[in-house]
């Protein structure tokens, strides 16, 4: 435990690469839920535009979240 703490304090061990999978799945869940809500709202209102935007959010949202997470991780890639 002491060795892990020394690596942590000396910034040899990063937290972000270990936290990003959790952030990714939370972002995916939010994007999917928002997409479903928008599709259902569009169906109730009768708006084809809302249904289309909901489907776009449902499929492109997780992709966008993945790209953002990978962008953040590029800053924490160790030098070789």
N, CA, C and O atoms as a GROMACS GRO file, in nm:
protein
  320
    1UNK      N    1   0.083  -0.119   0.000
    1UNK     CA    2   0.000   0.000   0.000
    1UNK      C    3   0.087   0.125   0.000
    1UNK      O    4   0.053   0.224  -0.065
    2UNK      N    5   0.195   0.122   0.070
    2UNK     CA    6   0.283   0.238   0.079
    2UNK      C    7   0.346   0.270  -0.057
    2UNK      O    8   0.361   0.386  -0.093
    3UNK      N    9   0.382   0.165  -0.132
    3UNK     CA   10   0.441   0.186  -0.265
    3UNK      C   11   0.340   0.251  -0.360
    3UNK      O   12   0.376   0.340  -0.436
    4UNK      N   13   0.214   0.207  -0.355
    4UNK     CA   14   0.111   0.266  -0.440
    4UNK      C   15   0.094   0.414  -0.406
    4UNK      O   16   0.079   0.497  -0.496
    5UNK      N   17   0.095   0.446  -0.276
    5UNK     CA   18   0.076   0.585  -0.234
    5UNK      C   19   0.193   0.672  -0.282
    5UNK      O   20   0.171   0.786  -0.324
    6UNK      N   21   0.314   0.621  -0.277
    6UNK     CA   22   0.430   0.697  -0.324
    6UNK      C   23   0.421   0.721  -0.474
    6UNK      O   24   0.454   0.830  -0.521
    7UNK      N   25   0.378   0.621  -0.550
    7UNK     CA   26   0.358   0.640  -0.695
    7UNK      C   27   0.250   0.742  -0.722
    7UNK      O   28   0.260   0.821  -0.816
    8UNK      N   29   0.147   0.740  -0.641
    8UNK     CA   30   0.036   0.834  -0.658
    8UNK      C   31   0.081   0.977  -0.630
    8UNK      O   32   0.051   1.068  -0.707
    9UNK      N   33   0.152   0.997  -0.522
    9UNK     CA   34   0.198   1.131  -0.483
    9UNK      C   35   0.301   1.184  -0.583
    9UNK      O   36   0.306   1.305  -0.608
   10UNK      N   37   0.383   1.097  -0.640
   10UNK     CA   38   0.487   1.139  -0.734
   10UNK      C   39   0.435   1.151  -0.877
   10UNK      O   40   0.513   1.176  -0.969
   11UNK      N   41   0.304   1.134  -0.898
   11UNK     CA   42   0.240   1.142  -1.029
   11UNK      C   43   0.295   1.039  -1.128
   11UNK      O   44   0.298   1.065  -1.249
   12UNK      N   45   0.337   0.925  -1.080
   12UNK     CA   46   0.376   0.816  -1.169
   12UNK      C   47   0.257   0.726  -1.200
   12UNK      O   48   0.262   0.645  -1.293
   13UNK      N   49   0.153   0.740  -1.123
   13UNK     CA   50   0.030   0.664  -1.145
   13UNK      C   51  -0.084   0.765  -1.166
   13UNK      O   52  -0.104   0.854  -1.084
   14UNK      N   53  -0.157   0.749  -1.276
   14UNK     CA   54  -0.264   0.841  -1.309
   14UNK      C   55  -0.400   0.783  -1.271
   14UNK      O   56  -0.421   0.662  -1.280
   15UNK      N   57  -0.489   0.869  -1.228
   15UNK     CA   58  -0.623   0.827  -1.190
   15UNK      C   59  -0.715   0.824  -1.312
   15UNK      O   60  -0.801   0.737  -1.324
   16UNK      N   61  -0.697   0.919  -1.402
   16UNK     CA   62  -0.789   0.936  -1.515
   16UNK      C   63  -0.805   0.810  -1.600
   16UNK      O   64  -0.919   0.777  -1.633
   17UNK      N   65  -0.699   0.739  -1.637
   17UNK     CA   66  -0.721   0.618  -1.718
   17UNK      C   67  -0.807   0.513  -1.649
   17UNK      O   68  -0.872   0.432  -1.715
   18UNK      N   69  -0.807   0.513  -1.516
   18UNK     CA   70  -0.888   0.415  -1.444
   18UNK      C   71  -1.031   0.463  -1.425
   18UNK      O   72  -1.122   0.381  -1.408
   19UNK      N   73  -1.053   0.593  -1.428
   19UNK     CA   74  -1.186   0.650  -1.407
   19UNK      C   75  -1.263   0.661  -1.539
   19UNK      O   76  -1.386   0.659  -1.538
   20UNK      N   77  -1.192   0.673  -1.650
   20UNK     CA   78  -1.258   0.698  -1.779
   20UNK      C   79  -1.358   0.589  -1.821
   20UNK      O   80  -1.460   0.625  -1.880
   21UNK      N   81  -1.336   0.462  -1.796
   21UNK     CA   82  -1.441   0.364  -1.832
   21UNK      C   83  -1.573   0.391  -1.759
   21UNK      O   84  -1.680   0.373  -1.817
   22UNK      N   85  -1.566   0.433  -1.634
   22UNK     CA   86  -1.687   0.465  -1.559
   22UNK      C   87  -1.755   0.587  -1.620
   22UNK      O   88  -1.877   0.588  -1.639
   23UNK      N   89  -1.676   0.690  -1.650
   23UNK     CA   90  -1.730   0.811  -1.713
   23UNK      C   91  -1.792   0.777  -1.848
   23UNK      O   92  -1.898   0.828  -1.883
   24UNK      N   93  -1.726   0.690  -1.924
   24UNK     CA   94  -1.778   0.649  -2.054
   24UNK      C   95  -1.914   0.583  -2.042
   24UNK      O   96  -2.007   0.620  -2.114
   25UNK      N   97  -1.929   0.488  -1.952
   25UNK     CA   98  -2.056   0.416  -1.940
   25UNK      C   99  -2.166   0.505  -1.885
   25UNK      O  100  -2.282   0.488  -1.921
   26UNK      N  101  -2.132   0.599  -1.798
   26UNK     CA  102  -2.233   0.695  -1.751
   26UNK      C  103  -2.278   0.783  -1.867
   26UNK      O  104  -2.397   0.809  -1.883
   27UNK      N  105  -2.183   0.829  -1.949
   27UNK     CA  106  -2.217   0.910  -2.066
   27UNK      C  107  -2.301   0.834  -2.166
   27UNK      O  108  -2.396   0.890  -2.222
   28UNK      N  109  -2.269   0.708  -2.189
   28UNK     CA  110  -2.348   0.625  -2.280
   28UNK      C  111  -2.490   0.608  -2.226
   28UNK      O  112  -2.587   0.620  -2.302
   29UNK      N  113  -2.503   0.582  -2.098
   29UNK     CA  114  -2.636   0.566  -2.039
   29UNK      C  115  -2.718   0.694  -2.053
   29UNK      O  116  -2.837   0.688  -2.086
   30UNK      N  117  -2.656   0.808  -2.029
   30UNK     CA  118  -2.728   0.935  -2.042
   30UNK      C  119  -2.769   0.958  -2.187
   30UNK      O  120  -2.882   1.000  -2.213
   31UNK      N  121  -2.679   0.932  -2.282
   31UNK     CA  122  -2.712   0.952  -2.423
   31UNK      C  123  -2.826   0.861  -2.468
   31UNK      O  124  -2.915   0.905  -2.540
   32UNK      N  125  -2.823   0.736  -2.427
   32UNK     CA  126  -2.928   0.641  -2.466
   32UNK      C  127  -3.062   0.680  -2.403
   32UNK      O  128  -3.165   0.678  -2.469
   33UNK      N  129  -3.059   0.716  -2.275
   33UNK     CA  130  -3.184   0.756  -2.208
   33UNK      C  131  -3.241   0.882  -2.272
   33UNK      O  132  -3.362   0.891  -2.295
   34UNK      N  133  -3.156   0.979  -2.302
   34UNK     CA  134  -3.204   1.102  -2.365
   34UNK      C  135  -3.258   1.074  -2.505
   34UNK      O  136  -3.357   1.134  -2.546
   35UNK      N  137  -3.194   0.983  -2.579
   35UNK     CA  138  -3.243   0.946  -2.710
   35UNK      C  139  -3.380   0.881  -2.704
   35UNK      O  140  -3.469   0.913  -2.783
   36UNK      N  141  -3.397   0.790  -2.609
   36UNK     CA  142  -3.527   0.722  -2.594
   36UNK      C  143  -3.634   0.822  -2.553
   36UNK      O  144  -3.746   0.819  -2.605
   37UNK      N  145  -3.602   0.910  -2.460
   37UNK     CA  146  -3.699   1.011  -2.416
   37UNK      C  147  -3.740   1.100  -2.533
   37UNK      O  148  -3.858   1.132  -2.548
   38UNK      N  149  -3.644   1.140  -2.616
   38UNK     CA  150  -3.675   1.227  -2.729
   38UNK      C  151  -3.760   1.154  -2.833
   38UNK      O  152  -3.852   1.213  -2.889
   39UNK      N  153  -3.731   1.027  -2.858
   39UNK     CA  154  -3.813   0.949  -2.953
   39UNK      C  155  -3.956   0.935  -2.901
   39UNK      O  156  -4.052   0.954  -2.976
   40UNK      N  157  -3.970   0.903  -2.774
   40UNK     CA  158  -4.103   0.886  -2.715
   40UNK      C  159  -4.179   1.019  -2.717
   40UNK      O  160  -4.297   1.023  -2.750
   41UNK      N  161  -4.111   1.127  -2.681
   41UNK     CA  162  -4.175   1.258  -2.684
   41UNK      C  163  -4.218   1.296  -2.826
   41UNK      O  164  -4.327   1.349  -2.846
   42UNK      N  165  -4.131   1.266  -2.923
   42UNK     CA  166  -4.167   1.294  -3.062
   42UNK      C  167  -4.285   1.212  -3.108
   42UNK      O  168  -4.368   1.260  -3.184
   43UNK      N  169  -4.293   1.087  -3.062
   43UNK     CA  170  -4.406   1.002  -3.100
   43UNK      C  171  -4.536   1.052  -3.035
   43UNK      O  172  -4.641   1.048  -3.098
   44UNK      N  173  -4.528   1.098  -2.911
   44UNK     CA  174  -4.648   1.148  -2.843
   44UNK      C  175  -4.698   1.279  -2.904
   44UNK      O  176  -4.818   1.301  -2.916
   45UNK      N  177  -4.604   1.365  -2.942
   45UNK     CA  178  -4.640   1.494  -2.999
   45UNK      C  179  -4.674   1.479  -3.147
   45UNK      O  180  -4.751   1.558  -3.201
   46UNK      N  181  -4.618   1.379  -3.210
   46UNK     CA  182  -4.640   1.358  -3.352
   46UNK      C  183  -4.541   1.435  -3.438
   46UNK      O  184  -4.572   1.475  -3.550
   47UNK      N  185  -4.422   1.455  -3.385
   47UNK     CA  186  -4.319   1.531  -3.455
   47UNK      C  187  -4.214   1.436  -3.513
   47UNK      O  188  -4.142   1.369  -3.440
   48UNK      N  189  -4.206   1.432  -3.644
   48UNK     CA  190  -4.106   1.347  -3.710
   48UNK      C  191  -3.966   1.400  -3.683
   48UNK      O  192  -3.870   1.324  -3.676
   49UNK      N  193  -3.955   1.531  -3.667
   49UNK     CA  194  -3.824   1.592  -3.640
   49UNK      C  195  -3.769   1.544  -3.505
   49UNK      O  196  -3.651   1.510  -3.495
   50UNK      N  197  -3.854   1.541  -3.401
   50UNK     CA  198  -3.809   1.494  -3.271
   50UNK      C  199  -3.774   1.346  -3.274
   50UNK      O  200  -3.677   1.303  -3.211
   51UNK      N  201  -3.851   1.268  -3.347
   51UNK     CA  202  -3.819   1.124  -3.358
   51UNK      C  203  -3.684   1.106  -3.425
   51UNK      O  204  -3.603   1.025  -3.380
   52UNK      N  205  -3.659   1.182  -3.532
   52UNK     CA  206  -3.531   1.173  -3.601
   52UNK      C  207  -3.416   1.216  -3.509
   52UNK      O  208  -3.313   1.149  -3.503
   53UNK      N  209  -3.433   1.329  -3.438
   53UNK     CA  210  -3.328   1.375  -3.347
   53UNK      C  211  -3.304   1.275  -3.234
   53UNK      O  212  -3.190   1.257  -3.190
   54UNK      N  213  -3.410   1.211  -3.187
   54UNK     CA  214  -3.395   1.109  -3.084
   54UNK      C  215  -3.316   0.989  -3.134
   54UNK      O  216  -3.231   0.936  -3.062
   55UNK      N  217  -3.342   0.947  -3.257
   55UNK     CA  218  -3.267   0.835  -3.314
   55UNK      C  219  -3.121   0.871  -3.338
   55UNK      O  220  -3.031   0.790  -3.316
   56UNK      N  221  -3.098   0.995  -3.382
   56UNK     CA  222  -2.960   1.040  -3.399
   56UNK      C  223  -2.887   1.040  -3.265
   56UNK      O  224  -2.773   0.995  -3.255
   57UNK      N  225  -2.954   1.091  -3.161
   57UNK     CA  226  -2.894   1.092  -3.027
   57UNK      C  227  -2.870   0.951  -2.977
   57UNK      O  228  -2.769   0.923  -2.913
   58UNK      N  229  -2.964   0.863  -3.005
   58UNK     CA  230  -2.952   0.725  -2.959
   58UNK      C  231  -2.831   0.654  -3.017
   58UNK      O  232  -2.766   0.575  -2.948
   59UNK      N  233  -2.799   0.682  -3.144
   59UNK     CA  234  -2.688   0.612  -3.208
   59UNK      C  235  -2.558   0.692  -3.209
   59UNK      O  236  -2.450   0.635  -3.193
   60UNK      N  237  -2.566   0.823  -3.229
   60UNK     CA  238  -2.445   0.905  -3.236
   60UNK      C  239  -2.397   0.949  -3.098
   60UNK      O  240  -2.279   0.981  -3.082
   61UNK      N  241  -2.485   0.951  -3.001
   61UNK     CA  242  -2.448   0.994  -2.866
   61UNK      C  243  -2.337   0.910  -2.805
   61UNK      O  244  -2.236   0.965  -2.761
   62UNK      N  245  -2.351   0.777  -2.801
   62UNK     CA  246  -2.244   0.695  -2.747
   62UNK      C  247  -2.112   0.707  -2.825
   62UNK      O  248  -2.004   0.701  -2.766
   63UNK      N  249  -2.122   0.723  -2.955
   63UNK     CA  250  -2.001   0.743  -3.036
   63UNK      C  251  -1.931   0.873  -2.997
   63UNK      O  252  -1.809   0.876  -2.983
   64UNK      N  253  -2.008   0.979  -2.980
   64UNK     CA  254  -1.954   1.108  -2.940
   64UNK      C  255  -1.890   1.099  -2.801
   64UNK      O  256  -1.783   1.157  -2.778
   65UNK      N  257  -1.954   1.029  -2.709
   65UNK     CA  258  -1.899   1.011  -2.574
   65UNK      C  259  -1.766   0.935  -2.582
   65UNK      O  260  -1.671   0.969  -2.512
   66UNK      N  261  -1.760   0.834  -2.667
   66UNK     CA  262  -1.637   0.756  -2.682
   66UNK      C  263  -1.523   0.844  -2.736
   66UNK      O  264  -1.411   0.836  -2.687
   67UNK      N  265  -1.553   0.926  -2.835
   67UNK     CA  266  -1.452   1.015  -2.892
   67UNK      C  267  -1.402   1.113  -2.787
   67UNK      O  268  -1.281   1.138  -2.779
   68UNK      N  269  -1.491   1.169  -2.707
   68UNK     CA  270  -1.449   1.262  -2.602
   68UNK      C  271  -1.362   1.193  -2.497
   68UNK      O  272  -1.263   1.250  -2.451
   69UNK      N  273  -1.399   1.072  -2.459
   69UNK     CA  274  -1.318   0.998  -2.361
   69UNK      C  275  -1.180   0.966  -2.416
   69UNK      O  276  -1.080   0.976  -2.344
   70UNK      N  277  -1.172   0.926  -2.543
   70UNK     CA  278  -1.042   0.898  -2.603
   70UNK      C  279  -0.958   1.025  -2.612
   70UNK      O  280  -0.836   1.020  -2.595
   71UNK      N  281  -1.023   1.137  -2.640
   71UNK     CA  282  -0.951   1.264  -2.645
   71UNK      C  283  -0.889   1.297  -2.510
   71UNK      O  284  -0.775   1.341  -2.502
   72UNK      N  285  -0.965   1.277  -2.404
   72UNK     CA  286  -0.912   1.302  -2.270
   72UNK      C  287  -0.796   1.207  -2.240
   72UNK      O  288  -0.696   1.248  -2.182
   73UNK      N  289  -0.811   1.081  -2.279
   73UNK     CA  290  -0.706   0.983  -2.249
   73UNK      C  291  -0.576   1.010  -2.326
   73UNK      O  292  -0.469   0.969  -2.280
   74UNK      N  293  -0.583   1.078  -2.439
   74UNK     CA  294  -0.460   1.108  -2.512
   74UNK      C  295  -0.367   1.199  -2.433
   74UNK      O  296  -0.246   1.197  -2.453
   75UNK      N  297  -0.423   1.279  -2.344
   75UNK     CA  298  -0.340   1.366  -2.261
   75UNK      C  299  -0.268   1.289  -2.154
   75UNK      O  300  -0.169   1.339  -2.099
   76UNK      N  301  -0.313   1.170  -2.121
   76UNK     CA  302  -0.256   1.092  -2.011
   76UNK      C  303  -0.178   0.970  -2.060
   76UNK      O  304  -0.143   0.882  -1.981
   77UNK      N  305  -0.150   0.966  -2.189
   77UNK     CA  306  -0.071   0.857  -2.244
   77UNK      C  307   0.074   0.876  -2.202
   77UNK      O  308   0.129   0.984  -2.222
   78UNK      N  309   0.137   0.773  -2.145
   78UNK     CA  310   0.277   0.788  -2.104
   78UNK      C  311   0.370   0.805  -2.225
   78UNK      O  312   0.346   0.750  -2.332
   79UNK      N  313   0.474   0.881  -2.204
   79UNK     CA  314   0.573   0.902  -2.311
   79UNK      C  315   0.654   0.775  -2.331
   79UNK      O  316   0.682   0.703  -2.235
   80UNK      N  317   0.690   0.748  -2.457
   80UNK     CA  318   0.768   0.628  -2.486
   80UNK      C  319   0.904   0.666  -2.540
   80UNK      O  320   0.985   0.578  -2.571
   0.00000   0.00000   0.00000
